[in-house]
Amino acid sequence: MAQADPGSVRRGRALIAAPALYALLLLAGPLGTIVLFSFWSQDFLALDRSPTLGNYAEALREPLYRELMLRSLAIAMAVTVTTVLLAFPVAYFVSFKVAPARKALWLFLITIPFWTSYLVRVFLWKVILGFNGVVNASLLGAGIIDAPLTFILYNPVSVVITLTHAFAPFAILPIYVALERIDHSLIEASRDLGESRASTFRRVTLPLALPGVMAAALIVFIPVIGDYVTPRLVGGPSGLMIANMIQTQFLKLNNAPLGAALAVLAMLIVTAIALVAGLALRRFSGPRG
């Protein structure tokens, strides 16, 4: 194997030095600060820097925090599954059914939701799902219901609906990329060997697209756990998540160390789930005897 030129290696390191320092300062720095804060304690404005595990003990012992964490995981799972199930047919259609010359146009249309503010989209769903919103007005006008539905807003259902719409493009694009990388000759070979379309999809297309599906699931799942805007605006008391409690600890209760401990626990849980998902994907897609 040919060795790299020392000069090119130095130039490469010089090129990545600035971005690496930027990432270190803006990513690792704040993350390390949060971890450090989680081992301190605070009494209103007085910050005690003596190391303690009391914040973690309280976070694990308090039933409210456990309930919010479990609810956050359940909502994130529901949003992830719903988003991926809805995104896959769209990505499949664009990849296999749309003419190559028009794929760029379809991808452009998929990214249109990014043109508007996230807050605007959340408020629009609040209007759509509201007591006198579009959904209730349409159902009442069609005579399907006699009174406006109250269970579609200010609960976990409305949070799942809103977040699914918000993160749909994030799921469509990685699945589309995975589908585009599939060698179509493998699909043709499966059909030539007598497999049906459904069997070909199950045994060829889906396994080859699975890395994209897993990437889409993680891209959706990880930020949903930390979302606090949507639960606050459309979730109501029963739709609040752990991020809302973290925000409350930092900004309203003046207990940054406890908020930091909750944030660290949430990150550890998400990291564990991501690692388990990655290992499961590697085992499923690895070589089989």
C-alpha positions as CSV (number, residue, x, y, z in Angstrom):
1,M,0.0,0.0,0.0
2,A,1.4,3.4,-1.0
3,Q,2.1,5.7,1.9
4,A,0.6,9.2,1.9
5,D,2.8,12.1,1.2
6,P,3.8,13.8,4.5
7,G,3.2,17.2,3.0
8,S,-0.3,16.4,1.9
9,V,-1.0,14.9,5.3
10,R,0.0,18.2,6.9
11,R,-2.0,20.2,4.5
12,G,-5.0,18.0,5.2
13,R,-4.6,18.5,8.9
14,A,-4.3,22.2,8.5
15,L,-7.5,22.2,6.5
16,I,-9.6,20.4,9.1
17,A,-8.0,22.2,12.1
18,A,-10.4,25.1,12.0
19,P,-13.6,23.1,11.5
20,A,-12.4,20.6,14.2
21,L,-11.8,23.5,16.7
22,Y,-15.1,25.0,15.8
23,A,-16.9,21.7,16.4
24,L,-15.0,21.2,19.7
25,L,-15.9,24.6,21.0
26,L,-19.5,24.6,20.0
27,L,-20.4,21.0,20.5
28,A,-18.0,19.3,23.0
29,G,-17.7,22.5,25.1
30,P,-21.4,22.9,25.9
31,L,-21.8,19.2,26.3
32,G,-19.0,19.0,28.8
33,T,-20.4,22.0,30.6
34,I,-23.8,20.3,31.0
35,V,-22.2,17.2,32.3
36,L,-20.1,19.3,34.8
37,F,-23.2,21.2,36.0
38,S,-25.1,17.9,36.6
39,F,-22.6,17.1,39.5
40,W,-23.2,20.5,41.2
41,S,-26.1,21.8,43.2
42,Q,-27.9,25.1,43.3
43,D,-30.1,26.9,45.8
44,F,-31.9,29.5,43.8
45,L,-29.0,31.8,42.7
46,A,-26.3,30.2,44.9
47,L,-24.3,27.6,43.0
48,D,-22.5,25.0,45.0
49,R,-19.6,23.4,43.0
50,S,-19.0,20.5,45.4
51,P,-19.4,17.2,43.5
52,T,-22.6,15.4,44.3
53,L,-24.8,12.6,42.8
54,G,-27.8,14.1,44.4
55,N,-29.3,15.4,41.1
56,Y,-29.1,12.0,39.5
57,A,-30.6,10.4,42.6
58,E,-33.5,12.8,42.6
59,A,-34.0,12.4,38.8
60,L,-34.2,8.6,39.1
61,R,-36.3,8.7,42.3
62,E,-38.9,11.2,41.4
63,P,-42.0,9.6,39.8
64,L,-42.8,12.7,37.7
65,Y,-39.4,12.6,36.0
66,R,-39.7,8.9,35.2
67,E,-43.2,9.5,33.8
68,L,-42.0,12.3,31.6
69,M,-39.1,10.2,30.3
70,L,-41.3,7.2,29.6
71,R,-43.8,9.5,27.8
72,S,-41.0,11.1,25.8
73,L,-39.8,7.7,24.7
74,A,-43.3,6.5,23.8
75,I,-44.0,9.7,21.8
76,A,-40.6,9.6,20.1
77,M,-41.1,5.9,19.2
78,A,-44.6,6.6,17.8
79,V,-43.4,9.6,15.8
80,T,-40.4,7.6,14.4
81,V,-42.5,4.6,13.4
82,T,-45.3,6.7,11.9
83,T,-42.8,9.0,10.0
84,V,-40.8,6.1,8.6
85,L,-43.9,4.2,7.5
86,L,-45.2,7.3,5.7
87,A,-41.9,8.3,4.3
88,F,-40.9,5.0,2.8
89,P,-43.7,4.9,0.1
90,V,-42.9,8.4,-0.9
91,A,-39.1,7.7,-1.2
92,Y,-39.9,4.4,-3.0
93,F,-42.2,6.2,-5.5
94,V,-39.6,8.9,-6.2
95,S,-36.8,6.4,-6.6
96,F,-38.5,3.7,-8.7
97,K,-41.5,5.4,-10.4
98,V,-40.5,8.9,-11.2
99,A,-38.5,9.5,-14.4
100,P,-34.8,10.4,-13.7
101,A,-35.3,13.9,-15.3
102,R,-38.0,14.7,-12.8
103,K,-36.5,13.3,-9.6
104,A,-34.8,16.7,-8.8
105,L,-38.2,18.4,-9.0
106,W,-39.8,15.9,-6.6
107,L,-36.9,16.3,-4.1
108,F,-37.3,20.0,-4.4
109,L,-41.0,19.7,-3.5
110,I,-40.2,17.5,-0.6
111,T,-38.0,20.2,0.9
112,I,-40.7,22.9,0.6
113,P,-41.7,22.5,4.3
114,F,-38.2,23.7,5.3
115,W,-39.0,27.1,3.7
116,T,-41.3,28.0,6.6
117,S,-40.5,28.5,10.2
118,Y,-40.9,25.5,12.5
119,L,-43.0,27.6,14.8
120,V,-45.3,28.6,12.0
121,R,-45.9,24.9,11.1
122,V,-46.7,24.1,14.7
123,F,-49.1,26.9,15.0
124,L,-50.8,25.8,11.7
125,W,-51.4,22.4,13.2
126,K,-52.8,24.0,16.3
127,V,-55.3,25.8,14.0
128,I,-56.0,22.6,12.0
129,L,-56.6,20.4,15.1
130,G,-58.3,23.1,17.2
131,F,-61.9,22.9,18.6
132,N,-63.0,25.1,15.7
133,G,-60.3,24.1,13.4
134,V,-60.2,22.7,9.9
135,V,-60.6,19.0,10.9
136,N,-63.6,19.6,13.2
137,A,-65.2,22.1,10.8
138,S,-64.9,19.6,7.9
139,L,-66.3,16.7,9.9
140,L,-69.2,18.8,11.2
141,G,-69.9,20.1,7.7
142,A,-70.0,16.6,6.3
143,G,-72.3,15.4,9.1
144,I,-69.8,12.8,10.3
145,I,-69.8,14.1,13.9
146,D,-72.4,16.1,15.9
147,A,-69.9,17.9,18.2
148,P,-66.3,19.0,17.7
149,L,-63.7,16.4,18.6
150,T,-61.7,17.3,21.7
151,F,-59.1,14.4,21.7
152,I,-57.2,15.6,18.7
153,L,-55.5,18.6,20.4
154,Y,-53.7,19.1,23.7
155,N,-52.7,15.5,24.1
156,P,-49.9,13.1,22.9
157,V,-51.9,12.4,19.7
158,S,-51.6,16.0,18.6
159,V,-47.9,16.0,19.4
160,V,-47.3,12.8,17.3
161,I,-49.2,14.3,14.4
162,T,-47.4,17.6,14.4
163,L,-43.9,16.1,14.9
164,T,-44.6,13.5,12.2
165,H,-45.3,16.2,9.7
166,A,-42.3,18.3,10.8
167,F,-39.8,15.5,10.5
168,A,-41.2,13.8,7.4
169,P,-38.6,15.3,5.0
170,F,-35.8,14.2,7.3
171,A,-37.0,10.6,6.9
172,I,-37.8,10.7,3.2
173,L,-34.3,11.8,2.0
174,P,-32.1,9.1,3.6
175,I,-34.5,6.4,2.6
176,Y,-34.5,7.8,-0.9
177,V,-30.7,7.8,-1.0
178,A,-30.6,4.1,0.1
179,L,-33.1,3.1,-2.5
180,E,-31.2,4.9,-5.2
181,R,-28.0,2.9,-4.4
182,I,-29.8,-0.4,-5.0
183,D,-28.6,-2.2,-8.1
184,H,-31.8,-2.7,-10.2
185,S,-30.3,-5.8,-11.8
186,L,-30.8,-7.6,-8.4
187,I,-34.5,-6.8,-8.5
188,E,-34.7,-7.9,-12.2
189,A,-32.8,-11.2,-11.3
190,S,-35.3,-11.9,-8.5
191,R,-38.2,-11.4,-10.8
192,D,-36.6,-13.6,-13.5
193,L,-36.2,-16.3,-10.9
194,G,-40.0,-16.3,-10.4
195,E,-40.3,-14.2,-7.3
196,S,-43.4,-12.0,-7.1
197,R,-43.2,-8.2,-6.6
198,A,-44.1,-8.5,-2.9
199,S,-41.5,-11.3,-2.4
200,T,-38.9,-9.3,-4.3
201,F,-39.6,-6.2,-2.2
202,R,-39.4,-8.2,1.1
203,R,-36.3,-10.2,0.2
204,V,-34.3,-7.8,-1.9
205,T,-35.4,-4.2,-1.8
206,L,-36.2,-3.8,1.9
207,P,-33.1,-5.5,3.2
208,L,-30.9,-3.3,0.9
209,A,-32.8,-0.2,2.0
210,L,-32.6,-1.0,5.7
211,P,-29.6,1.2,6.4
212,G,-31.5,4.2,5.0
213,V,-34.5,3.2,7.1
214,M,-32.4,3.0,10.2
215,A,-30.7,6.3,9.4
216,A,-34.1,7.9,9.0
217,A,-35.4,6.4,12.2
218,L,-32.4,7.8,14.2
219,I,-32.6,11.2,12.5
220,V,-36.2,11.5,13.6
221,F,-36.0,9.8,17.0
222,I,-33.0,11.7,18.5
223,P,-34.3,15.3,18.0
224,V,-37.9,14.3,18.9
225,I,-36.8,13.3,22.4
226,G,-35.4,16.8,22.9
227,D,-38.3,18.7,21.4
228,Y,-40.1,21.1,23.8
229,V,-41.7,23.6,21.5
230,T,-44.4,21.3,20.0
231,P,-45.4,19.6,23.3
232,R,-45.7,23.1,24.9
233,L,-47.9,24.5,22.1
234,V,-50.1,21.5,21.1
235,G,-49.5,18.9,23.8
236,G,-51.3,20.3,26.8
237,P,-50.5,18.9,30.3
238,S,-50.8,15.3,29.1
239,G,-48.5,15.8,26.2
240,L,-45.5,17.5,27.9
241,M,-42.1,15.7,27.5
242,I,-38.8,15.5,29.5
243,A,-37.4,18.5,27.5
244,N,-40.2,20.7,28.9
245,M,-39.1,19.8,32.4
246,I,-35.5,20.4,31.6
247,Q,-36.5,23.9,30.3
248,T,-38.5,24.5,33.4
249,Q,-35.5,23.6,35.7
250,F,-33.2,25.9,33.8
251,L,-35.4,28.9,33.2
252,K,-38.1,28.9,35.8
253,L,-37.0,26.9,38.9
254,N,-33.3,28.1,38.8
255,N,-32.1,24.6,39.3
256,A,-29.7,24.2,36.4
257,P,-27.8,21.2,37.9
258,L,-31.0,19.1,38.1
259,G,-31.9,20.2,34.6
260,A,-28.4,19.2,33.5
261,A,-28.8,15.8,35.2
262,L,-32.1,15.2,33.4
263,A,-30.5,16.2,30.1
264,V,-27.5,13.8,30.6
265,L,-29.9,10.9,31.5
266,A,-31.9,11.6,28.4
267,M,-28.8,11.6,26.3
268,L,-27.5,8.4,27.8
269,I,-30.9,6.7,27.1
270,V,-31.0,7.9,23.5
271,T,-27.3,6.8,23.0
272,A,-28.1,3.3,24.4
273,I,-31.1,3.0,22.1
274,A,-29.1,4.1,19.1
275,L,-26.3,1.7,19.9
276,V,-28.7,-1.2,20.3
277,A,-30.4,-0.3,17.0
278,G,-27.0,-0.1,15.2
279,L,-26.0,-3.5,16.5
280,A,-29.3,-5.0,15.5
281,L,-28.9,-3.6,12.0
282,R,-25.4,-4.9,11.7
283,R,-26.5,-8.3,12.8
284,F,-29.5,-8.4,10.5
285,S,-27.7,-7.1,7.4
286,G,-24.4,-8.9,8.0
287,P,-23.3,-12.0,6.1
288,R,-25.3,-15.1,6.8
289,G,-24.1,-18.7,6.7
